[in-house]
Structure formats: structure tokens, C-alpha cells
Amino acid sequence: MSHLNRDGHLNKLGRQASQKLKRRSSLQRLSKREQGRFQELLATLVHELGNPIAAMRLRGQMFKRQLPHELDPFARRASDTVDLMLAASRRMEAILRNMSSVADESQGDPFVMARVQGLLDEAMYFSRERCSAHDVTVSIDPFDADLGVICREGQVLQILINLLNNSCDALQNAQDKWIRLSVFDRASTVEIVITDSGKGIDPALREHLFNPFVTTKGPGEGHGLGLHASRQIAEQHRGSLVLDETHPNTCFVLSLPK
């Protein structure tokens, strides 16, 4: 199946499933069929994204090997740019690796103690271009720079990048455009709060917001997989991801164990 046809197929499946879920008055548990469809689409996305990312990494490595030992200023800038591309490709491959392990806790990167500051900095780096394109300002409230969480770094980055990108997309037509990241040190957990200048989520969507194929984006702009996968990752970390329905703005709270 071509990339174009595959994209159309994914969009069609996403729209059909989203309409089906919205018609339900209550949904306590996803059916096995829906879970299977979600896993199938997730595997397809990992495959379709993994191939071009791997090609980009290999091209970058070939370029680096062909550079002379002594670099003029232009070649030095080109080399630095390729280094950034290689670092980004390695991180994207790690994220894809962790996406494929969402359904299986036994796979993926090991759990490590990671600095929250480093996770936020890296997530902002990967979301920088999208936020800049939409003129969205991102800020971090001051917090203890040594604060850490026990996590699979790639998976937590996946959550943070997804939340940041969702906020950027939601604010592209807004007049007031900002995202604020706040971190709170609780007794046994760390709360990472992502708040943006949006006015919250439509009450009709809140009940199903974390279900697969449910999206607040327009047709063809999203498959409704990100929040579902993000919540699964948070729960595999013995944490949680929730929408703060009491906040006047759009606010998600990610809790992770220390």
C-alpha cells in the first residue's frame, strides 16, 4: 500500500472509530476489537515513520564519514547541522521503539532516574519548530533543578512532546498563545503540569478524550492516538495522566513516581 493510500486508510479508520465512540453514552472499557485496531495502527505508524528516520540517520553518517579532517567554516556549520540531525534521529528512533512497547511492559528502554529539567528541555527542543511556526510562547516555572523521576526516558519524552504539540496545534488560531510548564514535588510523586491559553476541552469530548481515535483536531489532522498512548505509558510507570477539568485553561497533569 502506498504512503498516500495508507494515510487515507488511517484517516478513514480514525474517523469511523471516533464517530462510533462519540455515539456511545458511556464507555467503561475498550473492546478487544478496538484495542486490536489501536495496536495495528500504532504498529503501522511505527513502521512508516521508522523507515525514513533510519534513512536520514544513515545518510547523515555517510556524510560525516566523507568530510575531510580539516574543515573550513562552511563545512564546520554543515557538520554541526548534521550532528543535530543525527541526535534528533536517534531520539526519534528511541521514541518509536517505546511506542511499539506500549502494550508490553517487558520491552523498551530500562527504567532510570532522570532529571525532570533535562526531560523538559529535550521535549521543548523537539517541539520548538512547531511552537515557533504558530507563534506560541513556551515557559517553565522555576523548580528544583535536581528533581528526578524513575522512568523510561524515551516514553516520558513521548508524553511531553505529544502534549506540547497538541497545545501548539490547538492554539494556532488563538489570539493569546502561551504554554506554561510547572513542576510540583509531592510526597512520593512528581507532577508535571502542562497548561496552555486554550479554554479547556469540549465537555462532550472529555469522557472519551483518552480513548483511541478520539481527537479534537480537524479532519485529516490527527488520528486520535497520542493521548491514549500517553495515558498507557503513564500508567505503566505507575503514574497517571489526567485533564484538570477545574482549571479555566486547558491543563493536563502528568504524575510520575520519584
One Martini backbone bead per residue (centre of mass of N, CA, C, O) as a GRO file, in nm:
protein
  258
    1MET     BB    1   0.095   0.036   0.024
    2SER     BB    2   0.084   0.349  -0.006
    3HIS     BB    3   0.127   0.632   0.166
    4LEU     BB    4  -0.134   0.770   0.067
    5ASN     BB    5  -0.325   0.530   0.117
    6ARG     BB    6  -0.254   0.487   0.411
    7ASP     BB    7  -0.346   0.762   0.515
    8GLY     BB    8  -0.641   0.726   0.423
    9HIS     BB    9  -0.692   0.473   0.592
   10LEU     BB   10  -0.637   0.598   0.871
   11ASN     BB   11  -0.845   0.824   0.856
   12LYS     BB   12  -1.092   0.640   0.822
   13LEU     BB   13  -1.060   0.478   1.082
   14GLY     BB   14  -1.061   0.720   1.275
   15ARG     BB   15  -1.342   0.834   1.203
   16GLN     BB   16  -1.510   0.581   1.262
   17ALA     BB   17  -1.424   0.544   1.560
   18SER     BB   18  -1.500   0.825   1.665
   19GLN     BB   19  -1.804   0.808   1.597
   20LYS     BB   20  -1.861   0.558   1.766
   21LEU     BB   21  -1.775   0.674   2.047
   22LYS     BB   22  -1.963   0.930   2.050
   23ARG     BB   23  -2.240   0.756   2.054
   24ARG     BB   24  -2.168   0.687   2.332
   25SER     BB   25  -2.270   0.730   2.667
   26SER     BB   26  -2.076   0.481   2.758
   27LEU     BB   27  -1.717   0.398   2.856
   28GLN     BB   28  -1.531   0.164   3.038
   29ARG     BB   29  -1.432  -0.040   2.798
   30LEU     BB   30  -1.243  -0.165   2.568
   31SER     BB   31  -1.247  -0.352   2.315
   32LYS     BB   32  -1.068  -0.586   2.152
   33ARG     BB   33  -1.101  -0.460   1.875
   34GLU     BB   34  -1.001  -0.175   1.948
   35GLN     BB   35  -0.728  -0.260   2.057
   36GLY     BB   36  -0.634  -0.393   1.792
   37ARG     BB   37  -0.653  -0.140   1.615
   38PHE     BB   38  -0.456   0.032   1.770
   39GLN     BB   39  -0.209  -0.157   1.740
   40GLU     BB   40  -0.206  -0.155   1.433
   41LEU     BB   41  -0.163   0.152   1.396
   42LEU     BB   42   0.092   0.175   1.564
   43ALA     BB   43   0.263  -0.015   1.389
   44THR     BB   44   0.235   0.151   1.130
   45LEU     BB   45   0.364   0.412   1.230
   46VAL     BB   46   0.636   0.296   1.309
   47HIS     BB   47   0.708   0.194   1.027
   48GLU     BB   48   0.666   0.459   0.851
   49LEU     BB   49   0.873   0.629   1.031
   50GLY     BB   50   1.130   0.448   1.057
   51ASN     BB   51   1.246   0.446   0.771
   52PRO     BB   52   1.317   0.756   0.724
   53ILE     BB   53   1.487   0.786   0.981
   54ALA     BB   54   1.703   0.578   0.910
   55ALA     BB   55   1.789   0.716   0.645
   56MET     BB   56   1.881   0.982   0.775
   57ARG     BB   57   2.100   0.861   0.953
   58LEU     BB   58   2.273   0.725   0.729
   59ARG     BB   59   2.328   0.981   0.566
   60GLY     BB   60   2.473   1.133   0.792
   61GLN     BB   61   2.703   0.928   0.833
   62MET     BB   62   2.814   0.948   0.544
   63PHE     BB   63   2.880   1.247   0.549
   64LYS     BB   64   3.086   1.239   0.785
   65ARG     BB   65   3.291   1.038   0.644
   66GLN     BB   66   3.346   1.254   0.392
   67LEU     BB   67   3.490   1.438   0.563
   68PRO     BB   68   3.737   1.625   0.634
   69HIS     BB   69   3.956   1.699   0.882
   70GLU     BB   70   3.961   1.981   0.756
   71LEU     BB   71   3.751   2.262   0.830
   72ASP     BB   72   3.564   2.485   0.711
   73PRO     BB   73   3.316   2.694   0.803
   74PHE     BB   74   3.099   2.558   0.627
   75ALA     BB   75   3.159   2.260   0.707
   76ARG     BB   76   3.113   2.303   1.009
   77ARG     BB   77   2.812   2.379   0.991
   78ALA     BB   78   2.726   2.119   0.850
   79SER     BB   79   2.823   1.926   1.071
   80ASP     BB   80   2.648   2.040   1.302
   81THR     BB   81   2.376   1.983   1.164
   82VAL     BB   82   2.413   1.676   1.144
   83ASP     BB   83   2.438   1.625   1.445
   84LEU     BB   84   2.147   1.712   1.507
   85MET     BB   85   2.012   1.502   1.323
   86LEU     BB   86   2.126   1.252   1.467
   87ALA     BB   87   2.010   1.308   1.746
   88ALA     BB   88   1.714   1.317   1.653
   89SER     BB   89   1.700   1.031   1.529
   90ARG     BB   90   1.768   0.875   1.787
   91ARG     BB   91   1.528   0.980   1.952
   92MET     BB   92   1.302   0.887   1.756
   93GLU     BB   93   1.374   0.585   1.772
   94ALA     BB   94   1.318   0.563   2.075
   95ILE     BB   95   1.021   0.644   2.060
   96LEU     BB   96   0.933   0.416   1.869
   97ARG     BB   97   1.022   0.187   2.050
   98ASN     BB   98   0.821   0.269   2.279
   99MET     BB   99   0.560   0.254   2.121
  100SER     BB  100   0.586  -0.062   2.065
  101SER     BB  101   0.583  -0.109   2.405
  102VAL     BB  102   0.310  -0.023   2.535
  103ALA     BB  103   0.177  -0.328   2.547
  104ASP     BB  104   0.480  -0.401   2.676
  105GLU     BB  105   0.659  -0.384   2.967
  106SER     BB  106   0.915  -0.577   2.888
  107GLN     BB  107   0.981  -0.348   2.702
  108GLY     BB  108   1.235  -0.139   2.636
  109ASP     BB  109   1.363   0.077   2.820
  110PRO     BB  110   1.504   0.139   3.101
  111PHE     BB  111   1.486   0.223   3.422
  112VAL     BB  112   1.547   0.560   3.538
  113MET     BB  113   1.706   0.837   3.667
  114ALA     BB  114   1.553   1.148   3.584
  115ARG     BB  115   1.569   1.467   3.493
  116VAL     BB  116   1.326   1.695   3.453
  117GLN     BB  117   1.478   1.921   3.311
  118GLY     BB  118   1.582   1.746   3.076
  119LEU     BB  119   1.306   1.658   2.966
  120LEU     BB  120   1.196   1.942   2.905
  121ASP     BB  121   1.420   2.042   2.720
  122GLU     BB  122   1.386   1.819   2.503
  123ALA     BB  123   1.086   1.862   2.439
  124MET     BB  124   1.121   2.160   2.349
  125TYR     BB  125   1.311   2.105   2.116
  126PHE     BB  126   1.103   1.924   1.945
  127SER     BB  127   0.872   2.174   1.963
  128ARG     BB  128   0.986   2.444   1.857
  129GLU     BB  129   0.898   2.468   1.558
  130ARG     BB  130   0.593   2.452   1.600
  131CYS     BB  131   0.564   2.688   1.797
  132SER     BB  132   0.696   2.901   1.615
  133ALA     BB  133   0.495   2.876   1.374
  134HIS     BB  134   0.249   2.966   1.595
  135ASP     BB  135   0.348   3.177   1.813
  136VAL     BB  136   0.439   3.012   2.073
  137THR     BB  137   0.483   3.044   2.415
  138VAL     BB  138   0.738   2.895   2.626
  139SER     BB  139   0.733   2.802   2.978
  140ILE     BB  140   0.914   2.775   3.300
  141ASP     BB  141   0.880   2.716   3.609
  142PRO     BB  142   1.031   2.724   3.890
  143PHE     BB  143   1.260   2.458   4.003
  144ASP     BB  144   1.413   2.181   4.101
  145ALA     BB  145   1.686   2.073   3.914
  146ASP     BB  146   1.723   1.781   4.084
  147LEU     BB  147   1.472   1.661   4.001
  148GLY     BB  148   1.335   1.323   3.991
  149VAL     BB  149   1.257   1.027   3.788
  150ILE     BB  150   1.119   0.710   3.733
  151CYS     BB  151   1.212   0.605   3.396
  152ARG     BB  152   1.142   0.608   3.055
  153GLU     BB  153   1.255   0.851   2.873
  154GLY     BB  154   1.124   0.811   2.592
  155GLN     BB  155   0.829   0.793   2.698
  156VAL     BB  156   0.810   1.068   2.842
  157LEU     BB  157   0.877   1.232   2.594
  158GLN     BB  158   0.629   1.147   2.436
  159ILE     BB  159   0.428   1.286   2.619
  160LEU     BB  160   0.539   1.579   2.613
  161ILE     BB  161   0.537   1.621   2.308
  162ASN     BB  162   0.237   1.569   2.265
  163LEU     BB  163   0.132   1.799   2.448
  164LEU     BB  164   0.277   2.033   2.310
  165ASN     BB  165   0.167   1.986   2.022
  166ASN     BB  166  -0.130   2.008   2.091
  167SER     BB  167  -0.118   2.299   2.190
  168CYS     BB  168  -0.008   2.431   1.936
  169ASP     BB  169  -0.243   2.344   1.751
  170ALA     BB  170  -0.480   2.472   1.924
  171LEU     BB  171  -0.338   2.784   1.902
  172GLN     BB  172  -0.312   2.886   1.598
  173ASN     BB  173  -0.603   3.074   1.622
  174ALA     BB  174  -0.516   3.235   1.852
  175GLN     BB  175  -0.439   3.524   2.032
  176ASP     BB  176  -0.349   3.371   2.287
  177LYS     BB  177  -0.003   3.234   2.313
  178TRP     BB  178   0.050   2.977   2.559
  179ILE     BB  179   0.293   2.784   2.756
  180ARG     BB  180   0.298   2.610   3.077
  181LEU     BB  181   0.547   2.478   3.297
  182SER     BB  182   0.498   2.266   3.585
  183VAL     BB  183   0.654   2.171   3.906
  184PHE     BB  184   0.577   1.913   4.158
  185ASP     BB  185   0.666   1.814   4.489
  186ARG     BB  186   0.577   1.528   4.621
  187ALA     BB  187   0.595   1.271   4.828
  188SER     BB  188   0.604   1.027   4.569
  189THR     BB  189   0.578   1.254   4.346
  190VAL     BB  190   0.567   1.404   4.017
  191GLU     BB  191   0.437   1.705   3.880
  192ILE     BB  192   0.339   1.770   3.542
  193VAL     BB  193   0.230   2.083   3.411
  194ILE     BB  194   0.017   2.153   3.125
  195THR     BB  195  -0.046   2.485   3.018
  196ASP     BB  196  -0.285   2.669   2.829
  197SER     BB  197  -0.476   2.931   2.661
  198GLY     BB  198  -0.698   2.763   2.654
  199LYS     BB  199  -1.061   2.674   2.727
  200GLY     BB  200  -1.053   2.381   2.698
  201ILE     BB  201  -1.266   2.102   2.686
  202ASP     BB  202  -1.513   1.962   2.550
  203PRO     BB  203  -1.748   1.803   2.736
  204ALA     BB  204  -1.822   1.585   2.510
  205LEU     BB  205  -1.502   1.472   2.513
  206ARG     BB  206  -1.389   1.398   2.798
  207GLU     BB  207  -1.476   1.096   2.840
  208HIS     BB  208  -1.301   1.015   2.549
  209LEU     BB  209  -1.011   1.147   2.524
  210PHE     BB  210  -0.832   0.861   2.595
  211ASN     BB  211  -0.930   0.739   2.344
  212PRO     BB  212  -0.910   0.592   2.063
  213PHE     BB  213  -0.977   0.820   1.787
  214VAL     BB  214  -0.986   1.072   1.967
  215THR     BB  215  -1.032   1.414   1.847
  216THR     BB  216  -0.986   1.781   1.826
  217LYS     BB  217  -0.920   1.768   1.542
  218GLY     BB  218  -0.928   1.789   1.228
  219PRO     BB  219  -0.956   1.663   0.937
  220GLY     BB  220  -0.644   1.498   0.887
  221GLU     BB  221  -0.477   1.596   1.173
  222GLY     BB  222  -0.573   1.326   1.332
  223HIS     BB  223  -0.596   0.992   1.505
  224GLY     BB  224  -0.622   0.962   1.826
  225LEU     BB  225  -0.343   0.832   1.987
  226GLY     BB  226  -0.169   1.001   2.190
  227LEU     BB  227  -0.332   1.001   2.464
  228HIS     BB  228  -0.361   0.702   2.497
  229ALA     BB  229  -0.059   0.631   2.500
  230SER     BB  230   0.018   0.823   2.732
  231ARG     BB  231  -0.152   0.691   2.952
  232GLN     BB  232  -0.028   0.410   2.936
  233ILE     BB  233   0.254   0.497   3.014
  234ALA     BB  234   0.189   0.621   3.289
  235GLU     BB  235   0.071   0.351   3.408
  236GLN     BB  236   0.336   0.183   3.366
  237HIS     BB  237   0.472   0.398   3.583
  238ARG     BB  238   0.266   0.440   3.818
  239GLY     BB  239   0.083   0.664   3.703
  240SER     BB  240  -0.055   0.974   3.551
  241LEU     BB  241  -0.315   1.110   3.317
  242VAL     BB  242  -0.482   1.429   3.331
  243LEU     BB  243  -0.759   1.634   3.328
  244ASP     BB  244  -0.814   1.963   3.439
  245GLU     BB  245  -1.146   2.063   3.483
  246THR     BB  246  -1.100   2.324   3.685
  247HIS     BB  247  -0.953   2.474   3.479
  248PRO     BB  248  -0.972   2.758   3.273
  249ASN     BB  249  -0.772   2.601   3.121
  250THR     BB  250  -0.564   2.397   2.953
  251CYS     BB  251  -0.499   2.095   3.160
  252PHE     BB  252  -0.226   1.880   3.229
  253VAL     BB  253  -0.146   1.585   3.444
  254LEU     BB  254   0.172   1.448   3.530
  255SER     BB  255   0.242   1.147   3.711
  256LEU     BB  256   0.546   1.048   3.888
  257PRO     BB  257   0.773   0.860   4.026
  258LYS     BB  258   1.066   0.896   4.244
   0.00000   0.00000   0.00000
